[in-house]
Amino acid sequence: MTVGGTGDILAGAAAGLLAKNSAFTAACCSAFICGRAGDLSFSEKGDSLLPSDMLELIPDILIGAGGKRFGRAKKTSSKSGKGK
């Protein structure tokens, strides 16, 4: 992420997460969140992305919008009765 301002977004995300988490957790989570926002922004805007494009995506990344959730997969129950 060589676009000016992306480091400011990373620093802000880390500072916000640091308020409620350990420094290690805040650093890891903010790096993931900003990396994901950068990837999504680049796929939409290409080389013309702005830091504000990334910033707009962070709430969606945090709540897992768009059908892709991160973390544990939900278990699905089989209604066919197989395996009983």
N, C-alpha and C positions, 0 to 999 in steps of 0.2 A: 504494500500500500504506500505508494510514493506520492500520492496526491496530498497537497498541503491541507492540514486540518484533520486528517484521519487520526493522527496521534492525539489530538485534543479530544476526540470522541473516545478513544481508548482510555485516556487519563480520566475523563469524566465518568466513564462506566466503572473503572476500577475504584475511583473515590466513592461513588455511590454504593457499590457493593461492599466496600471496606467498612462502611458504617454499621453493617449488620453481620459481617463475616470475618474470618481470619484473613490475614494478608495473602496467604497462599491461595485460599479459595477465591478471593476477590480477583487475584491476578489471573488464575486459570479461567475462571468464568468470563471475565471481561475480554480476555484474549479470544476465547471461543465465540462469544457474542459478536465482537467486532469483526472477526474473521468471517463468520457466517454472513453478517451484514455486507461486508465487502464482496464476498462471492455472489450474493444475490444482486447487489447493485451492479456489479460488473456484467452479470448475465443479462440484465435489463438495459443498461446504459452503455456498456462497452467502455472504451477509453475516455469517454466524456463524463464519467461519473463525478459527482461532487460529494463532499462529506455530508451535506444535508440529505442526499439520497440514502446514505447509510443510516443516518439518524432516524429517518422516517420508518425504517424497517425494524428497529430494535424492539419496539413493543410487540410486534408480531412474532419475533423470534422468542421473546420471553414467554409469551403465552402459547407458542407452538401453533400459530395460525397457518393455514395453507395445507393442512392435511399431514404435514410431517411433524411429528412430535419427537423430541429427543428424550432419552432416558429409557426406562423400562417399558417394554411392550405390554399392552394389556392382554390378559389371558382371555381367550374366547371359549365359551362353553359349547360343547357339542350337543345338539338336540337330537341327534340320530340314535342315541342310545348305544352306540358302539363303544366297546371298551369297558362295559360294566360287568 
